[in-house]
C-alpha cells in the first residue's frame, strides 16, 4: 500500500532532493509527470522541452534502479492529465492517498497550484541553494539598496570559496574590470561538450517534433546533456578546456563562435543535474592548481553563488506580481524580429538566429543586444519576459524574471539595477564583430544608415529624463545630450520616432 506521493518536478532532478530524503522507498510512490500545462504556459523552444522531458525520463529510470517505486506519466499517455495537480489527484485515487510530499517549487505559479490543491501537501524547503530564503530575507531586511555585490561577499564568506582567512583571495572581491576584452577568432578554442542522443532522447525528440514543431526554435541537432553523468563530463570539459579564458572574454561576441569560453552548464544546474557548490569547488580547484587565472575563477563563481542566489532571493521576496511590473510604462509590442522576422540589424539577426538554433545565448547577447534594444524601443516588459522564458533552455521564472524584468528592462524601478542597462551601438561594436557586416553604420549618429541603437539611445534618455537625470551614474549621459546642438537633438528625436513608427507598422528595421 502506498502511504504518500512524492512529487518530483522537472527542474528537481537531484538525488539529494529534500522530498526524496524524507521519503520511504518501501511505502512511498514517486510521481513524475509530463503535462500540457507545463509544456505550454509559454511557447517553449522545442530544444528546451526536449531537454526537460529527456532528463526527466532518464532520472525516473535512475530512481527505479535505486529501488524507488515511480509512477511516470508521459505527455502522450492516454490517461494523462493536463496539470501537475491533476496527475497527483489521479495517482492519489489509484493508490488511496491524499498525502503529498514535495520540495518547494521554484515558481509562484506552481506554488499557488499546489497550495490550492484538494490534497494534503507537505512542502519542504529546497536546500539545493547556498542561501535559504530566510537567509536572504535576513540579509535584505532594513537595507535601502539590495545590491548583489554585498550579498555576494557574504556568500564568499559563508562558503569559504576564494578566501584567504577572512580576506578575498588576491586582495579583491571582484575582478570584473579585467573581464571586458573583445575576442578574436581562434580555431583552437574548444566548444562545450556535445552528447549524442540515446534511444530515450530520440523518442522524446520525435514526440516534441510532432507536438511542438511549429514553436519558435530548431529541434535538431540536439546535443544537451540529459543525465547527471553527462553533466559532470560537461563540467569537467569546461574546467579543463575553456575556463582559463572565461574571465577575459565573458562579455565578448563573435559571429563565427557562438560559445566562446562559456560553459553552457546553466541548463544542467537549473534542472538539478549539477549543484552550485560542486561546480564552484571545481572552479576553485582549477585556480588552486594554477591552471586558470583568478579573474576567470572569480568571475564564474560570482555568477553562481552571487548572481544566481541573489536573483532567487529577490524573486521570492518581491512576490508573484513581479513579472507584471512596468514602472517605465512601456507598451510597444515585441517586434517580429525576435521571432525570426527580417531585420537589417546584424547583431539582432545573429543573437536571434543563435537563440532559434541553440536555445542559448550568453548573458551579454541577452542583456546588451536583445534586451538593450527592447528597453530602448519601449517594448512591454511582460512580453520581453515571456519571450526570454520561452526561448532559452536554462529559463525558469525564478531566475529569468529578475534578470529580464529587473536587470534587462528596469521594469522594477531599480530594485536590481542602479541604472538601466542601455547603450548606443558603440558598446556592441567594441565587444563584437557584428557591426562590420551590418546594413547600418555604427559610426552614423543620424541619417538613413544610422545604427538604430544610436538613435533610440538618446530617445530613451530624452523621454525618461524626469526619472533618470538625477541618477549619479547617468549624469554624464545627460550632460553630453545637453551639449549637442539643438538642431541635432531635434534630428535625432525625429529620426528615432520615425524608426519606432516603422516598428509599429511591422516594417523591417
C-alpha positions in Angstrom: 0.0 0.0 0.0 1.2 3.5 -0.9 1.5 5.8 2.1 2.4 9.1 0.3 3.0 10.5 -3.1 6.5 12.1 -3.6 6.3 14.7 -6.3 9.4 15.4 -8.3 9.2 18.3 -10.7 11.0 18.6 -14.0 13.6 21.0 -12.6 14.2 18.9 -9.4 16.3 16.1 -10.9 18.6 15.7 -7.9 19.0 12.5 -6.0 19.5 14.5 -2.8 16.2 16.4 -3.1 14.6 17.1 0.3 11.4 15.3 -0.7 13.4 12.2 -1.6 15.5 12.4 1.6 12.3 12.4 3.7 10.6 9.7 1.7 10.5 5.9 2.3 11.3 3.7 -0.6 9.1 0.9 0.8 5.9 2.8 1.3 6.0 6.0 -0.8 5.4 6.4 -4.5 7.4 8.9 -6.6 5.2 10.8 -9.0 6.7 12.4 -12.1 4.6 13.8 -14.9 5.0 15.4 -18.4 1.9 17.6 -18.6 0.4 20.0 -21.1 0.2 22.9 -18.7 4.0 22.8 -18.2 5.0 22.5 -21.8 2.6 25.2 -22.9 2.3 28.1 -20.5 4.6 29.9 -22.8 5.6 28.7 -26.3 8.8 26.9 -25.2 11.7 26.3 -27.5 11.5 22.7 -28.8 15.0 22.0 -27.6 14.0 23.2 -24.1 11.0 20.9 -24.0 13.1 18.0 -25.2 15.9 18.7 -22.7 13.5 18.7 -19.7 11.5 15.6 -20.9 14.5 13.5 -21.7 16.2 14.5 -18.4 13.1 13.6 -16.5 12.8 10.2 -18.2 16.4 9.4 -17.5 16.1 10.4 -13.9 13.0 8.3 -13.4 15.0 5.3 -14.7 17.8 6.1 -12.3 15.3 6.3 -9.4 13.8 2.9 -10.3 17.3 1.4 -10.4 17.9 2.8 -7.0 14.9 1.0 -5.6 12.1 3.6 -5.8 8.5 3.0 -7.0 7.9 5.5 -9.7 4.7 6.4 -11.4 5.7 8.3 -14.5 3.2 10.0 -16.9 4.3 10.7 -20.5 2.9 13.6 -22.4 1.3 11.3 -24.9 -0.2 8.8 -22.4 -3.9 8.5 -23.0 -4.8 8.9 -19.3 -2.5 11.9 -18.8 -4.0 15.0 -17.0 -3.2 18.5 -18.2 -1.7 19.6 -14.9 0.6 18.6 -12.1 -2.2 18.7 -9.6 -4.4 16.7 -11.9 -1.7 14.0 -12.0 -1.4 14.0 -8.3 -5.1 13.5 -7.8 -5.2 10.7 -10.4 -2.3 8.9 -8.7 -3.8 9.5 -5.3 -7.1 8.0 -6.4 -5.3 5.0 -7.8 -3.4 4.3 -4.6 -5.8 5.6 -1.9 -3.9 8.5 -0.5 -4.2 12.3 -0.5 -0.8 12.9 1.2 1.8 14.6 -1.0 5.4 15.4 -0.1 7.1 18.0 -2.4 10.2 20.1 -2.4 9.2 23.8 -2.7 8.7 24.7 -6.4 10.8 27.4 -8.0 7.9 29.4 -9.4 4.9 31.2 -7.9 2.7 29.6 -10.5 3.2 26.1 -9.2 3.4 27.2 -5.6 -0.1 28.5 -5.9 -1.4 25.5 -7.7 -0.1 23.1 -5.1 -1.2 25.2 -2.1 -4.8 25.3 -3.5 -4.9 21.6 -4.4 -7.6 19.4 -2.8 -4.7 17.3 -1.3 -2.7 17.3 1.9 0.5 18.8 0.6 3.6 18.9 2.8 6.1 21.3 1.3 9.8 21.1 2.2 12.4 23.8 1.6 14.7 23.4 -1.5 18.2 23.2 0.0 19.9 22.9 -3.3 20.8 26.6 -2.9 23.5 28.1 -0.8 21.3 30.8 0.8 17.9 29.8 2.2 15.1 32.2 1.5 15.2 33.1 5.2 18.9 33.9 4.9 18.2 36.2 2.0 15.4 37.9 3.9 17.7 38.5 6.9 20.3 40.0 4.6 17.8 42.2 2.8 15.9 43.4 5.9 16.4 47.1 6.6 18.7 47.8 3.6 17.9 50.7 1.4 19.5 49.1 -1.6 19.8 45.4 -2.3 23.0 45.3 -4.3 24.3 42.0 -5.4 27.9 42.8 -4.7 27.4 42.9 -0.9 25.3 39.8 -0.9 28.0 38.0 -2.9 30.7 38.9 -0.4 28.6 37.3 2.3 28.2 34.1 0.2 32.0 34.1 -0.3 32.5 34.2 3.5 29.8 31.6 4.1 31.3 29.1 1.6 35.0 30.0 2.0 35.4 30.0 -1.8 38.4 32.0 -2.9 39.0 33.2 0.6 42.3 33.7 2.4 41.1 33.5 6.1 38.7 36.4 6.2 40.1 38.2 3.2 39.3 37.7 -0.5 42.0 35.7 -2.4 44.2 38.0 -4.4 43.1 41.0 -2.4 40.0 41.9 -4.3 36.4 40.7 -4.2 35.7 41.4 -7.8 37.8 41.2 -10.9 35.1 42.4 -13.3 37.3 45.2 -14.5 39.6 42.6 -16.1 36.7 40.8 -17.8 35.8 43.1 -20.7 38.1 42.2 -23.5 36.9 41.7 -27.1 37.7 38.3 -28.6 39.3 37.2 -31.9 38.6 34.1 -33.9 40.5 31.1 -32.5 40.2 27.8 -34.4 41.9 26.1 -31.4 39.2 27.1 -28.9 37.0 24.2 -27.7 33.3 24.1 -27.8 31.0 23.0 -24.9 30.8 19.2 -24.8 28.1 17.7 -27.1 26.3 14.4 -26.5 24.7 12.0 -29.0 21.0 11.3 -28.2 20.3 7.8 -27.0 17.1 5.9 -27.6 15.2 7.6 -24.8 16.2 11.0 -26.1 15.3 10.0 -29.7 11.8 9.0 -28.6 11.5 12.4 -26.9 12.7 14.3 -30.0 10.1 12.5 -32.1 7.4 13.4 -29.7 8.5 17.1 -29.4 8.8 17.3 -33.2 5.2 16.1 -33.6 3.7 18.2 -30.9 5.8 21.4 -30.9 7.3 21.5 -34.4 5.6 24.9 -35.0 7.2 26.6 -31.9 10.0 29.0 -32.5 13.2 27.1 -32.4 15.2 24.4 -34.2 14.9 20.9 -32.5 17.8 19.1 -34.2 20.7 18.7 -33.9 20.2 18.1 -30.2 23.3 17.8 -28.1 22.5 18.7 -24.5 23.4 16.5 -21.6 20.4 14.7 -20.2 21.9 12.8 -17.2 24.0 13.7 -14.2 26.9 11.6 -15.6 26.8 13.6 -18.8 26.5 16.9 -17.0 29.6 16.1 -14.9 31.5 15.4 -18.0 30.4 18.7 -19.4 31.7 20.4 -16.2 35.0 18.6 -16.5 35.4 19.6 -20.1 34.7 23.2 -19.3 37.1 23.3 -16.4 39.9 21.8 -18.3 39.5 23.4 -21.7 37.5 26.7 -21.5 37.6 28.2 -18.1 41.0 29.8 -18.4 39.7 32.3 -20.9 36.3 32.8 -19.4 37.1 35.8 -17.4 38.9 37.8 -20.2 36.2 37.1 -22.8 33.0 36.6 -21.0 31.4 39.7 -22.4 32.7 39.2 -26.0 30.6 38.3 -29.0 31.7 36.8 -32.3 29.7 35.9 -35.4 31.7 32.8 -36.0 31.8 31.5 -32.4 28.5 31.2 -30.5 30.0 29.9 -27.3 33.5 31.4 -26.9 34.6 30.4 -23.3 31.1 30.0 -21.9 30.3 26.7 -20.1 26.6 26.2 -21.1 26.2 24.5 -17.7 23.2 26.6 -16.6 20.6 24.3 -18.2 22.0 21.4 -16.2 22.4 23.4 -13.0 18.8 24.7 -13.2 17.5 21.2 -13.9 19.2 19.9 -10.8 21.7 17.6 -12.6 24.5 19.7 -11.1 24.8 21.5 -7.8 26.1 25.1 -7.4 28.7 24.3 -4.7 30.2 21.3 -6.6 30.6 23.5 -9.7 32.2 26.3 -7.7 34.5 23.9 -5.8 35.7 22.5 -9.1 36.4 26.0 -10.5 38.3 26.9 -7.3 40.3 23.7 -7.6 41.5 24.7 -11.1 42.6 28.1 -9.8 44.4 26.5 -6.8 46.2 24.2 -9.2 47.4 27.3 -11.2 45.6 26.2 -14.4 43.3 29.3 -14.6 43.8 32.9 -13.5 41.9 34.3 -10.6 39.8 36.7 -12.7 38.3 33.6 -14.6 37.6 31.7 -11.4 36.2 34.6 -9.5 34.1 35.8 -12.5 32.5 32.4 -12.9 31.9 31.7 -9.1 30.3 35.2 -8.8 27.7 34.2 -11.4 26.6 31.2 -9.3 27.0 32.0 -5.6 26.4 35.7 -6.2 24.1 36.5 -9.0 22.1 33.2 -9.2 21.4 33.1 -5.5 20.7 36.8 -5.3 18.0 36.8 -8.1 16.3 33.8 -6.5 16.1 35.6 -3.2 14.7 38.7 -4.9 12.1 36.7 -6.9 10.5 35.3 -3.8 10.9 38.4 -1.7 9.1 40.5 -4.3 6.1 38.2 -4.8 4.1 36.8 -7.6 3.3 40.1 -9.2 7.0 40.8 -10.0 6.8 39.7 -13.7 3.9 42.2 -14.2 5.9 45.3 -13.2 6.4 48.1 -15.7 7.5 51.3 -13.9 8.6 52.9 -17.2 5.2 52.4 -18.8 6.5 50.7 -21.9 3.7 49.3 -24.1 5.1 48.6 -27.5 4.6 45.0 -28.8 7.6 42.8 -29.2 8.9 43.3 -32.7 8.6 40.4 -35.1 12.4 40.2 -35.5 12.5 38.5 -32.1 10.7 35.6 -33.6 12.9 35.4 -36.7 11.5 38.2 -38.7 13.7 40.0 -41.1 16.0 42.8 -39.8 18.9 44.8 -41.1 20.5 44.9 -37.7 23.3 42.3 -37.8 23.7 42.0 -34.1 20.0 41.3 -33.6 19.9 38.9 -36.5 22.8 36.9 -35.1 21.5 36.9 -31.5 18.0 35.7 -32.6 19.3 33.1 -35.1 21.6 31.7 -32.4 18.7 31.6 -30.0 16.5 29.9 -32.5 19.1 27.2 -33.4 20.7 26.6 -30.0 18.1 27.7 -27.3 21.1 29.6 -25.9 22.8 33.0 -26.0 25.2 34.2 -23.4 24.5 37.0 -20.9 25.8 39.9 -22.9 23.8 38.9 -26.0 20.7 38.8 -23.8 21.4 41.9 -21.9 23.1 44.3 -24.3 21.7 43.2 -27.7 18.1 41.8 -27.5 17.4 43.3 -24.0 19.0 46.6 -24.8 17.0 47.0 -28.0 13.7 46.1 -26.3 14.3 48.6 -23.5 15.4 51.4 -25.8 12.4 50.8 -28.1 9.9 50.8 -25.2 8.7 47.2 -25.5 6.2 45.9 -23.0 8.5 44.2 -20.4 6.0 41.4 -19.8 6.2 40.4 -23.5 10.0 40.6 -23.2 9.9 38.4 -20.1 7.7 35.8 -21.8 10.0 35.7 -24.8 13.1 35.0 -22.7 11.2 32.5 -20.6 10.1 30.7 -23.8 13.3 30.6 -25.9 16.2 29.7 -23.6 16.9 26.2 -22.3 18.0 27.5 -18.9 15.0 29.7 -18.4 12.8 29.2 -15.3 10.8 32.1 -13.9 12.6 32.4 -10.6 15.9 33.1 -12.4 14.6 34.6 -15.7 12.1 37.1 -14.4 14.6 39.1 -12.2 17.2 39.0 -15.0 14.7 40.3 -17.6 12.1 42.4 -15.7 14.7 43.9 -13.3 18.2 43.8 -14.8 17.4 44.0 -18.5 14.2 46.1 -18.7 14.4 48.2 -15.5 10.7 47.5 -15.1 11.1 47.0 -11.3 12.2 50.6 -10.8 15.8 49.8 -9.8 15.5 47.1 -7.2 18.2 45.1 -9.0 20.0 47.6 -11.2 21.1 51.0 -10.1 20.6 52.3 -13.6 19.1 51.0 -16.8 21.4 48.9 -19.0 21.2 50.9 -22.1 23.9 51.7 -24.6 24.4 53.1 -28.1 25.9 50.9 -30.9 29.4 51.7 -29.6 29.3 49.1 -26.9 28.3 46.4 -29.3 30.9 47.5 -31.8 33.6 47.4 -29.1 32.7 43.9 -27.8 31.8 42.2 -31.0 32.5 41.9 -34.8 28.8 42.3 -35.6 28.9 45.9 -36.8 31.2 45.4 -39.7 28.7 43.3 -41.7 25.6 45.4 -40.8 23.2 47.2 -43.0 23.5 50.2 -40.7 26.7 52.1 -39.8 27.6 52.2 -36.1 29.5 55.4 -36.8 26.5 57.2 -38.2 24.5 59.0 -35.5 21.8 60.3 -37.8 20.7 59.6 -41.4 19.3 56.7 -43.3 22.3 54.4 -42.3 22.4 55.4 -38.6 22.6 52.5 -36.2 19.1 52.1 -34.6 20.9 51.8 -31.2 22.4 55.3 -31.7 19.0 56.9 -32.4 17.0 55.0 -29.8 19.6 55.5 -27.0 19.1 59.3 -27.0 15.3 59.0 -27.5 15.2 56.7 -24.4 17.2 59.2 -22.3 15.0 62.1 -23.5 11.7 60.5 -22.8 12.7 59.3 -19.4 14.6 62.4 -18.3 12.4 63.1 -15.3 13.3 59.7 -13.9 17.0 59.4 -14.7 18.5 62.9 -15.0 19.4 62.9 -11.3 20.8 59.4 -11.3 24.5 59.9 -10.4 25.5 57.1 -12.8 23.7 58.8 -15.7 24.8 62.4 -15.3 27.5 62.3 -17.9 25.0 60.9 -20.5 22.6 63.9 -20.0 25.4 66.4 -20.0 26.5 65.0 -23.4 23.0 65.3 -24.7 22.6 68.8 -23.4 25.8 69.9 -25.1 24.6 68.8 -28.5 23.4 71.5 -30.9 19.6 71.9 -30.6 19.0 71.2 -34.3 21.0 67.9 -34.0 18.9 66.9 -31.0 15.8 67.6 -32.9 17.1 65.5 -35.8 17.9 62.5 -33.5 14.5 62.6 -31.9 12.7 62.9 -35.3 14.6 60.0 -36.8 14.1 57.9 -33.7 10.4 58.5 -33.8 10.3 57.6 -37.4 12.2 54.3 -36.7 9.7 53.4 -33.9 6.8 54.2 -36.3 8.3 51.7 -38.7 8.5 49.1 -35.9 4.9 49.7 -35.1 3.8 49.4 -38.7 5.6 46.0 -38.9 8.2 47.2 -41.4 11.7 45.8 -41.5 14.2 47.7 -39.2 
